[in-house]
């Protein structure tokens, strides 16, 4: 499935470096997003290295999900495509 990283998971004073909010193509409701919890996510860097992660929970009511990656994600990953397997 195709998806786009929309932002880091953030609070008022802190940004989580390896937690990302992901919007998935074709998923528009919280119920559809709950079916994807537990699937793996991969982001390919410009240097052709892959950083993998896992979808952990739903983010909001419009179908976005939260993913935790194995290490901190660079800022250039925001707005880029990821693969969900």
C-alpha positions as YAML, in Angstrom:
chain: A
units: angstrom
residues:
- id: 1
  name: UNK
  ca: [0.00, 0.00, 0.00]
- id: 2
  name: UNK
  ca: [1.11, 3.56, -0.63]
- id: 3
  name: UNK
  ca: [1.27, 6.07, 2.19]
- id: 4
  name: UNK
  ca: [2.82, 9.45, 2.97]
- id: 5
  name: UNK
  ca: [4.59, 10.58, 6.15]
- id: 6
  name: UNK
  ca: [2.71, 13.67, 7.27]
- id: 7
  name: UNK
  ca: [4.68, 14.68, 10.38]
- id: 8
  name: UNK
  ca: [6.56, 13.65, 13.49]
- id: 9
  name: UNK
  ca: [4.51, 12.73, 16.54]
- id: 10
  name: UNK
  ca: [4.72, 15.87, 18.65]
- id: 11
  name: UNK
  ca: [3.64, 17.42, 21.90]
- id: 12
  name: UNK
  ca: [3.87, 20.99, 23.06]
- id: 13
  name: UNK
  ca: [7.52, 20.86, 24.10]
- id: 14
  name: UNK
  ca: [8.88, 17.65, 22.58]
- id: 15
  name: UNK
  ca: [9.20, 15.92, 19.23]
- id: 16
  name: UNK
  ca: [9.54, 12.14, 19.14]
- id: 17
  name: UNK
  ca: [12.32, 11.42, 16.63]
- id: 18
  name: UNK
  ca: [11.27, 7.92, 15.64]
- id: 19
  name: UNK
  ca: [7.46, 8.27, 15.93]
- id: 20
  name: UNK
  ca: [5.76, 9.36, 12.70]
- id: 21
  name: UNK
  ca: [2.16, 10.12, 11.69]
- id: 22
  name: UNK
  ca: [1.32, 8.46, 8.37]
- id: 23
  name: UNK
  ca: [-1.62, 9.08, 6.03]
- id: 24
  name: UNK
  ca: [-2.58, 6.06, 3.93]
- id: 25
  name: UNK
  ca: [-4.04, 6.28, 0.45]
- id: 26
  name: UNK
  ca: [-7.67, 5.09, 0.38]
- id: 27
  name: UNK
  ca: [-8.13, 4.97, 4.17]
- id: 28
  name: UNK
  ca: [-10.60, 7.61, 5.34]
- id: 29
  name: UNK
  ca: [-11.97, 6.27, 8.65]
- id: 30
  name: UNK
  ca: [-10.73, 5.14, 12.03]
- id: 31
  name: UNK
  ca: [-12.24, 1.67, 11.53]
- id: 32
  name: UNK
  ca: [-10.29, 1.10, 8.30]
- id: 33
  name: UNK
  ca: [-7.05, 2.27, 9.93]
- id: 34
  name: UNK
  ca: [-7.47, -0.13, 12.86]
- id: 35
  name: UNK
  ca: [-7.11, -3.06, 10.44]
- id: 36
  name: UNK
  ca: [-3.55, -1.94, 9.59]
- id: 37
  name: UNK
  ca: [-2.19, -1.96, 13.15]
- id: 38
  name: UNK
  ca: [0.75, -4.35, 13.40]
- id: 39
  name: UNK
  ca: [1.87, -4.12, 9.76]
- id: 40
  name: UNK
  ca: [5.41, -3.13, 8.83]
- id: 41
  name: UNK
  ca: [6.43, 0.16, 7.21]
- id: 42
  name: UNK
  ca: [9.56, 0.90, 5.17]
- id: 43
  name: UNK
  ca: [11.02, 4.23, 4.10]
- id: 44
  name: UNK
  ca: [13.78, 4.38, 1.48]
- id: 45
  name: UNK
  ca: [16.31, 7.16, 2.01]
- id: 46
  name: UNK
  ca: [17.97, 9.02, -0.87]
- id: 47
  name: UNK
  ca: [21.09, 6.89, -0.19]
- id: 48
  name: UNK
  ca: [19.00, 3.74, -0.92]
- id: 49
  name: UNK
  ca: [19.00, 2.62, 2.70]
- id: 50
  name: UNK
  ca: [15.74, 1.42, 4.20]
- id: 51
  name: UNK
  ca: [14.50, 2.31, 7.66]
- id: 52
  name: UNK
  ca: [11.77, -0.02, 8.84]
- id: 53
  name: UNK
  ca: [9.09, 0.43, 11.45]
- id: 54
  name: UNK
  ca: [5.75, -0.87, 12.65]
- id: 55
  name: UNK
  ca: [2.26, 0.64, 12.77]
- id: 56
  name: UNK
  ca: [1.25, 0.84, 16.42]
- id: 57
  name: UNK
  ca: [-2.04, 2.72, 16.64]
- id: 58
  name: UNK
  ca: [-4.59, 4.96, 14.98]
- id: 59
  name: UNK
  ca: [-4.04, 8.73, 15.04]
- id: 60
  name: UNK
  ca: [-7.30, 10.71, 15.12]
- id: 61
  name: UNK
  ca: [-10.59, 9.94, 13.42]
- id: 62
  name: UNK
  ca: [-9.71, 10.48, 9.75]
- id: 63
  name: UNK
  ca: [-7.64, 7.36, 9.04]
- id: 64
  name: UNK
  ca: [-4.09, 8.43, 9.94]
- id: 65
  name: UNK
  ca: [-1.87, 5.99, 11.85]
- id: 66
  name: UNK
  ca: [1.17, 6.21, 14.11]
- id: 67
  name: UNK
  ca: [4.31, 4.26, 13.30]
- id: 68
  name: UNK
  ca: [7.42, 3.68, 15.39]
- id: 69
  name: UNK
  ca: [10.62, 3.31, 13.39]
- id: 70
  name: UNK
  ca: [13.74, 1.47, 14.54]
- id: 71
  name: UNK
  ca: [15.81, 4.64, 14.72]
- id: 72
  name: UNK
  ca: [15.31, 8.39, 14.45]
- id: 73
  name: UNK
  ca: [13.95, 9.65, 11.16]
- id: 74
  name: UNK
  ca: [15.49, 12.61, 9.32]
- id: 75
  name: UNK
  ca: [13.43, 15.71, 8.61]
- id: 76
  name: UNK
  ca: [13.66, 15.06, 4.87]
- id: 77
  name: UNK
  ca: [11.38, 12.02, 5.33]
- id: 78
  name: UNK
  ca: [8.34, 14.24, 5.99]
- id: 79
  name: UNK
  ca: [6.22, 14.37, 2.85]
- id: 80
  name: UNK
  ca: [7.83, 11.30, 1.28]
- id: 81
  name: UNK
  ca: [6.24, 7.98, 0.39]
- id: 82
  name: UNK
  ca: [6.50, 4.83, 2.46]
- id: 83
  name: UNK
  ca: [5.55, 1.22, 1.75]
- id: 84
  name: UNK
  ca: [3.19, -0.71, 4.00]
- id: 85
  name: UNK
  ca: [3.52, -4.48, 3.89]
...
